[in-house]
Amino acid sequence: MKWIKRIFILVLLVVVFAVGYFVGQERKTCPFCPPEEVDFSILWEAWHKLEANFVNPNQLDRQKMVWGATAGMVKSAGDPYTLFFNPQETKTFLEDISGEFEGIGIEIGLRDGQLQVVAPLEGTPAEKAGLRPGDKIIKINDKLTADITTEEAVTLIRGPKGTEVVLTIIRDGWESTKDFTIKREVIKVPSLRWEIKDGNVAYIRLYHFSENIDSDFQNAGFDILETGADRIILDLRSNPGGYLQMAQYIAGWFLARGQIVVIEDFGQGKEREVYEAKGNNKFLDFPVVVLIDKGTASASEILAAALRDNRQIKLIGETSFGKGSVQKLEYLADGSSLKITVADWLTPAGRHITGEGLEPDITVEMTDQDYEQDKDPQLEKALEIIKGL
């Protein structure tokens, strides 16, 4: 009997060891298990104390509590462009990219912790109301924007067409705030427009690097080539950016194949990725100047920097916004998503854009009087410069 007992103990030890080993292996390979050194018990302790002690427990929405906890975790990264979107916010974000939504038509962002207008979009209620790049948004309706996230602000500003939203704005040079009451509409963001000025100058205004701007620019580009125009003003003012690949495509009209458009720096010793011009370079020999302002951001800054670094094309206007990082959208199981900053953009010359922006070669500012009288000294300067090239 003793040998049977010994065999039983030996088998039991083998089983215990095997179970422990496989559990350990599963934990090591579990893609969503928390790191062993992180104590998640405090999260559940707070959860249970909230449910046990909150004065109105029926008001607690457990799904919203999960989203709130996730959003707080993501916010702790300290990057204004790394964000959590719940399913509705994910839908709103994708509508932005597609270029059609209901709202007032502004791109907003955080700079130095302050919510501000990056750019009012062409022909939208926001532009017609007089909002400008750089305007600081102090309140949305009655809600102060201190410590607000961009997705929360977007949710407050968006709404059905015909309804109104009130933005309390402070602008550089103002002594006090001003309320803008703006009626929401269906917003269809145009990609571009162009015209011929002074007989031989093609003026191209790019509004947004949307998913269809490549075909729109191709149509415009070949039409311009038929006009006999021999020089170009590329207007990137109040262009908040969009798809990097679209900026790369348009750069290919102005640069030789193989010239660097932008460099993605993933940090921590990781290999950089270089994006090169691959287009038809139909405008390679055209004299060009570029207009920028406080609302020139992201992909539009990439295009402006690529043209300056490769061809010494002059930038005219005001310092750009300074958003030069790469975000990747990761979808989660419930339809929510994470927009995660995965890299920084560097100009072909190796300069960072984030927080710095692009300094113009020729500074021309727009005054309140210019806006009121519908004057455009920046465009006038661009016409003056392009004629001399």
C-alpha positions as a printed NumPy array, in Angstrom:
array([[  0.   ,   0.   ,   0.   ],
       [  2.886,   2.32 ,   0.703],
       [  4.044,   2.241,  -2.906],
       [  0.48 ,   3.051,  -4.092],
       [  0.391,   6.01 ,  -1.725],
       [  3.772,   7.21 ,  -2.975],
       [  2.65 ,   6.94 ,  -6.605],
       [ -0.537,   8.874,  -5.783],
       [  1.479,  11.679,  -4.116],
       [  3.895,  11.764,  -7.054],
       [  1.03 ,  11.996,  -9.578],
       [ -0.613,  14.728,  -7.489],
       [  2.61 ,  16.73 ,  -7.423],
       [  2.985,  16.372, -11.193],
       [ -0.605,  17.54 , -11.728],
       [ -0.167,  20.537,  -9.399],
       [  3.069,  21.462, -11.138],
       [  1.469,  21.135, -14.585],
       [ -1.536,  23.225, -13.614],
       [  0.694,  25.894, -12.108],
       [  2.938,  25.887, -15.16 ],
       [  0.116,  26.222, -17.678],
       [ -1.669,  28.891, -15.634],
       [  1.596,  30.784, -15.472],
       [  2.14 ,  30.407, -19.198],
       [ -1.392,  31.583, -19.913],
       [ -0.859,  34.624, -17.706],
       [  2.434,  35.426, -19.421],
       [  0.833,  35.25 , -22.863],
       [ -2.487,  36.882, -21.905],
       [ -2.6  ,  40.019, -24.099],
       [ -4.984,  41.927, -21.833],
       [ -3.875,  40.891, -18.336],
       [ -2.529,  43.75 , -16.174],
       [  1.177,  43.791, -15.344],
       [  1.873,  41.833, -12.175],
       [  3.357,  44.875, -10.423],
       [  0.149,  46.914, -10.901],
       [ -2.409,  46.704,  -8.096],
       [ -5.842,  46.905,  -9.721],
       [ -7.614,  46.268,  -6.429],
       [ -7.844,  50.002,  -5.706],
       [ -9.972,  50.47 ,  -8.835],
       [-12.464,  47.829,  -7.687],
       [-12.345,  49.134,  -4.134],
       [-13.318,  52.599,  -5.41 ],
       [-16.003,  51.051,  -7.642],
       [-17.64 ,  49.172,  -4.737],
       [-17.414,  52.12 ,  -2.325],
       [-19.048,  54.352,  -4.93 ],
       [-21.905,  51.898,  -5.439],
       [-22.295,  51.374,  -1.677],
       [-22.196,  55.029,  -0.604],
       [-23.355,  57.248,  -3.489],
       [-26.46 ,  59.2  ,  -2.528],
       [-28.301,  58.282,  -5.733],
       [-27.111,  54.792,  -6.685],
       [-29.817,  54.482,  -9.346],
       [-28.054,  57.241, -11.288],
       [-24.9  ,  55.165, -11.636],
       [-24.458,  53.729, -15.109],
       [-21.956,  50.88 , -14.955],
       [-21.113,  51.103, -18.651],
       [-20.376,  54.815, -18.298],
       [-18.277,  54.04 , -15.242],
       [-16.157,  51.648, -17.345],
       [-15.775,  54.253, -20.101],
       [-14.941,  56.938, -17.547],
       [-12.271,  54.779, -15.912],
       [-10.783,  53.982, -19.323],
       [-10.834,  57.635, -20.392],
       [ -9.105,  58.663, -17.168],
       [ -6.394,  56.053, -17.664],
       [ -5.748,  57.234, -21.228],
       [ -5.76 ,  60.894, -20.182],
       [ -3.026,  60.17 , -17.625],
       [ -0.595,  59.744, -20.548],
       [ -0.535,  63.555, -20.672],
       [ -0.838,  63.747, -24.454],
       [ -3.754,  65.848, -25.799],
       [ -3.938,  63.71 , -28.949],
       [ -4.089,  60.317, -27.203],
       [ -7.789,  59.861, -26.498],
       [-10.49 ,  57.36 , -25.611],
       [-13.707,  57.483, -27.633],
       [-16.848,  55.706, -26.481],
       [-18.954,  54.221, -29.313],
       [-20.842,  57.461, -30.002],
       [-17.623,  59.508, -29.939],
       [-16.039,  56.972, -32.281],
       [-18.931,  57.51 , -34.705],
       [-18.46 ,  61.283, -34.449],
       [-14.729,  61.001, -35.1  ],
       [-15.286,  58.868, -38.201],
       [-17.845,  61.4  , -39.457],
       [-15.17 ,  64.095, -39.131],
       [-12.83 ,  62.107, -41.338],
       [-15.499,  61.433, -43.942],
       [-16.169,  65.163, -44.147],
       [-19.925,  65.366, -43.393],
       [-21.645,  65.936, -40.047],
       [-24.088,  68.21 , -38.209],
       [-22.548,  71.036, -36.223],
       [-20.997,  74.458, -36.763],
       [-17.856,  73.546, -38.709],
       [-14.786,  74.16 , -36.566],
       [-11.69 ,  72.12 , -35.862],
       [-10.788,  72.448, -32.172],
       [ -7.77 ,  71.403, -30.148],
       [ -5.936,  71.829, -26.87 ],
       [ -2.878,  74.055, -26.722],
       [ -1.122,  74.656, -23.414],
       [ -4.169,  73.126, -21.743],
       [ -6.574,  75.651, -23.296],
       [ -9.341,  74.659, -25.704],
       [ -9.136,  76.774, -28.837],
       [-10.246,  77.035, -32.417],
       [ -7.706,  75.448, -34.742],
       [ -9.641,  76.496, -37.818],
       [-13.19 ,  77.394, -38.861],
       [-14.   ,  75.426, -42.003],
       [-14.83 ,  77.125, -45.288],
       [-18.412,  78.275, -45.716],
       [-19.608,  76.919, -42.367],
       [-21.659,  78.638, -39.63 ],
       [-18.475,  79.011, -37.556],
       [-16.71 ,  80.943, -40.314],
       [-19.776,  83.069, -41.066],
       [-20.128,  83.897, -37.363],
       [-16.589,  85.298, -37.364],
       [-14.624,  82.681, -35.441],
       [-10.904,  82.667, -36.239],
       [ -7.894,  80.402, -35.756],
       [ -6.458,  80.867, -32.289],
       [ -9.719,  81.931, -30.625],
       [ -9.835,  80.521, -27.09 ],
       [-13.084,  78.823, -26.111],
       [-13.874,  79.686, -22.478],
       [-17.375,  78.217, -22.283],
       [-19.641,  76.017, -24.392],
       [-23.173,  77.037, -23.509],
       [-22.883,  77.255, -19.715],
       [-20.072,  74.733, -19.29 ],
       [-16.58 ,  76.025, -18.557],
       [-13.91 ,  74.373, -20.705],
       [-11.234,  74.21 , -18.015],
       [ -9.934,  70.63 , -17.921],
       [-12.308,  69.555, -20.702],
       [-11.198,  67.011, -23.292],
       [-11.544,  67.65 , -26.997],
       [-14.031,  64.804, -27.412],
       [-16.218,  66.22 , -24.626],
       [-16.089,  69.619, -26.319],
       [-16.994,  68.136, -29.699],
       [-19.987,  66.367, -28.138],
       [-21.2  ,  69.656, -26.63 ],
       [-20.721,  71.651, -29.829],
       [-22.297,  69.076, -32.145],
       [-26.047,  68.74 , -32.423],
       [-28.992,  68.526, -34.808],
       [-29.201,  71.141, -37.539],
       [-31.352,  74.114, -36.657],
       [-30.365,  74.071, -32.985],
       [-27.989,  76.624, -31.486],
       [-24.817,  76.534, -29.429],
       [-23.248,  79.468, -27.581],
       [-19.447,  79.725, -27.485],
       [-17.805,  82.198, -25.104],
       [-14.623,  83.367, -26.819],
       [-11.561,  85.385, -25.86 ],
       [ -9.228,  86.574, -28.598],
       [ -5.728,  88.047, -28.404],
       [ -6.098,  91.796, -28.04 ],
       [ -9.57 ,  91.647, -26.488],
       [-10.117,  92.915, -22.942],
       [-13.168,  90.739, -22.307],
       [-14.955,  87.69 , -23.661],
       [-17.679,  87.672, -26.302],
       [-20.53 ,  85.219, -26.814],
       [-21.089,  83.743, -30.277],
       [-24.524,  82.198, -30.789],
       [-24.24 ,  79.865, -33.792],
       [-26.932,  77.779, -35.467],
       [-25.899,  74.25 , -36.376],
       [-26.159,  72.984, -39.936],
       [-25.247,  69.906, -41.946],
       [-21.544,  70.435, -42.591],
       [-20.06 ,  69.193, -45.839],
       [-16.37 ,  69.956, -45.76 ],
       [-15.027,  70.857, -49.218],
       [-11.604,  69.57 , -50.159],
       [-10.4  ,  72.44 , -52.353],
       [-11.163,  75.216, -54.804],
       [ -8.994,  76.915, -57.385],
       [ -8.998,  79.86 , -59.765],
       [ -6.642,  81.737, -62.068],
       [ -5.469,  85.133, -60.822],
       [ -3.776,  87.853, -62.86 ],
       [ -3.759,  85.754, -66.008],
       [ -1.108,  83.166, -65.164],
       [ -1.221,  82.461, -61.396],
       [ -3.084,  79.342, -60.291],
       [ -4.476,  79.921, -56.806],
       [ -5.273,  76.606, -55.056],
       [ -7.006,  76.618, -51.658],
       [ -6.865,  73.291, -49.797],
       [ -9.406,  73.101, -46.982],
       [ -8.911,  69.63 , -45.541],
       [ -6.966,  66.473, -46.402],
       [-10.091,  64.347, -46.63 ],
       [-10.3  ,  60.85 , -48.041],
       [-11.301,  62.101, -51.511],
       [ -8.924,  65.032, -51.947],
       [ -6.578,  62.984, -54.133],
       [ -9.135,  62.647, -56.923],
       [-10.275,  66.27 , -56.465],
       [ -6.699,  67.533, -56.679],
       [ -5.972,  65.376, -59.711],
       [ -8.946,  66.856, -61.545],
       [ -7.957,  70.39 , -60.547],
       [ -4.294,  69.796, -61.387],
       [ -4.916,  68.653, -64.934],
       [ -7.417,  71.475, -65.458],
       [ -4.794,  73.986, -64.309],
       [ -2.251,  72.534, -66.715],
       [ -4.717,  73.235, -69.538],
       [ -5.068,  76.917, -68.589],
       [ -1.51 ,  77.955, -69.389],
       [ -0.842,  79.079, -65.801],
       [  2.875,  78.914, -65.025],
       [  3.049,  79.61 , -61.266],
       [  1.077,  78.595, -58.165],
       [ -0.076,  79.997, -54.844],
       [ -0.919,  77.1  , -52.525],
       [ -3.181,  78.302, -49.711],
       [ -3.079,  76.097, -46.598],
       [ -4.574,  78.637, -44.196],
       [ -7.144,  77.26 , -41.731],
       [ -6.431,  73.749, -43.005],
       [ -6.537,  71.494, -39.915],
       [ -5.001,  68.488, -41.674],
       [ -6.394,  65.007, -42.25 ],
       [ -4.871,  61.949, -43.913],
       [ -1.066,  61.921, -44.149],
       [ -1.242,  59.846, -47.345],
       [ -3.254,  62.609, -49.018],
       [ -0.585,  65.187, -48.155],
       [  2.041,  62.778, -49.494],
       [  0.063,  62.412, -52.726],
       [ -0.258,  66.159, -53.277],
       [  3.42 ,  66.687, -52.442],
       [  4.159,  64.33 , -55.331],
       [  2.822,  66.931, -57.766],
       [  5.419,  69.463, -56.591],
       [  8.459,  67.295, -55.728],
       [ 10.729,  64.927, -57.64 ],
       [ 10.061,  61.237, -57.046],
       [ 12.022,  60.013, -54.052],
       [ 12.296,  63.355, -52.274],
       [ 11.358,  63.111, -48.601],
       [  7.903,  64.354, -47.63 ],
       [  8.005,  63.521, -43.913],
       [  9.805,  61.287, -41.406],
       [  7.943,  59.333, -38.723],
       [  9.949,  59.014, -35.513],
       [  8.617,  56.217, -33.272],
       [ 11.09 ,  57.003, -30.484],
       [ 12.943,  54.667, -28.107],
       [ 15.506,  53.598, -30.672],
       [ 12.885,  52.289, -33.097],
       [ 13.528,  52.538, -36.815],
       [ 12.14 ,  55.644, -38.443],
       [  9.794,  55.47 , -41.412],
       [ 10.406,  57.793, -44.348],
       [  7.597,  58.889, -46.671],
       [  8.752,  59.897, -50.129],
       [  7.134,  61.72 , -53.01 ],
       [  5.67 ,  59.256, -55.489],
       [  3.486,  61.45 , -57.683],
       [  3.652,  62.725, -61.233],
       [  5.696,  65.9  , -60.377],
       [  3.685,  67.908, -62.937],
       [  4.247,  71.104, -60.922],
       [  7.932,  70.445, -60.211],
       [  9.133,  73.355, -62.349],
       [  6.38 ,  75.806, -61.341],
       [  7.363,  78.694, -59.071],
       [  5.3  ,  78.255, -55.89 ],
       [  4.58 ,  80.144, -52.669],
       [  2.581,  78.778, -49.733],
       [  0.195,  80.602, -47.393],
       [ -0.007,  79.462, -43.75 ],
       [ -1.61 ,  80.764, -40.553],
       [ -2.503,  79.73 , -36.986],
       [ -5.026,  77.246, -38.368],
       [ -2.514,  75.417, -40.577],
       [ -2.073,  72.125, -38.717],
       [ -1.013,  68.508, -38.976],
       [ -0.917,  67.203, -42.57 ],
       [ -1.018,  70.736, -43.986],
       [  2.095,  71.582, -41.944],
       [  3.738,  68.455, -43.356],
       [  3.049,  69.569, -46.925],
       [  4.25 ,  73.128, -46.285],
       [  7.465,  71.921, -44.616],
       [  8.152,  69.399, -47.394],
       [  7.92 ,  72.095, -50.056],
       [ 10.151,  74.477, -48.116],
       [ 12.795,  71.92 , -47.127],
       [ 13.058,  70.36 , -50.594],
       [ 12.532,  73.339, -52.888],
       [ 13.117,  76.358, -50.627],
       [  9.561,  77.466, -51.354],
       [  8.653,  80.491, -49.248],
       [  5.967,  80.317, -46.561],
       [  3.947,  83.502, -46.143],
       [  1.595,  84.452, -43.298],
       [  1.682,  83.504, -39.613],
       [  3.239,  80.714, -37.517],
       [  1.295,  77.481, -37.961],
       [ -0.503,  75.597, -35.19 ],
       [  2.196,  73.042, -34.352],
       [  0.548,  69.615, -34.451],
       [  3.126,  67.15 , -35.724],
       [  2.35 ,  63.726, -34.32 ],
       [  0.914,  60.493, -35.684],
       [ -2.214,  58.897, -34.244],
       [ -3.398,  55.326, -34.751],
       [ -7.037,  54.361, -34.186],
       [ -7.463,  51.09 , -32.287],
       [-10.976,  49.646, -32.042],
       [-12.191,  48.013, -28.825],
       [-14.66 ,  45.17 , -28.392],
       [-17.725,  47.303, -27.582],
       [-17.368,  49.706, -30.522],
       [-15.349,  52.263, -28.596],
       [-11.816,  53.134, -29.679],
       [ -8.447,  54.545, -28.699],
       [ -6.687,  57.219, -30.718],
       [ -3.057,  56.739, -29.7  ],
       [ -0.056,  58.89 , -30.528],
       [  2.466,  56.414, -31.914],
       [  5.07 ,  58.688, -33.501],
       [  6.239,  62.243, -34.074],
       [  6.504,  63.801, -37.5  ],
       [  9.8  ,  65.348, -38.508],
       [ 10.209,  67.612, -41.513],
       [ 12.6  ,  66.455, -44.261],
       [ 15.257,  68.618, -42.573],
       [ 14.67 ,  66.756, -39.291],
       [ 12.788,  69.481, -37.402],
       [  9.971,  68.773, -34.941],
       [  6.63 ,  70.481, -35.542],
       [  4.672,  69.638, -32.381],
       [  4.347,  72.631, -30.065],
       [  6.507,  74.783, -32.334],
       [  4.778,  75.1  , -35.683],
       [  6.342,  76.475, -38.855],
       [  7.679,  80.011, -38.825],
       [  6.845,  81.83 , -42.062],
       [  9.655,  83.177, -44.227],
       [  7.6  ,  86.34 , -44.694],
       [  5.357,  87.314, -41.782],
       [  2.077,  89.012, -42.657],
       [ -0.636,  89.24 , -40.007],
       [ -4.357,  89.717, -40.48 ],
       [ -5.878,  92.544, -38.395],
       [ -9.462,  92.933, -37.197],
       [ -9.831,  95.712, -39.758],
       [ -8.675,  93.387, -42.541],
       [-11.372,  90.865, -41.612],
       [-14.057,  93.528, -41.278],
       [-13.201,  95.084, -44.651],
       [-12.718,  91.711, -46.355],
       [ -9.084,  92.472, -47.127],
       [ -6.413,  89.802, -47.508],
       [ -2.907,  91.263, -47.154],
       [ -1.443,  87.744, -46.927],
       [ -2.763,  86.809, -50.352],
       [ -1.711,  90.205, -51.714],
       [  1.853,  89.58 , -50.511],
       [  1.787,  86.094, -52.048],
       [  0.751,  87.564, -55.414],
       [  3.514,  90.142, -55.152],
       [  6.153,  87.507, -54.408],
       [  5.003,  84.962, -56.989],
       [  5.099,  87.519, -59.788],
       [  8.748,  88.16 , -59.067],
       [  9.768,  84.496, -59.306]])
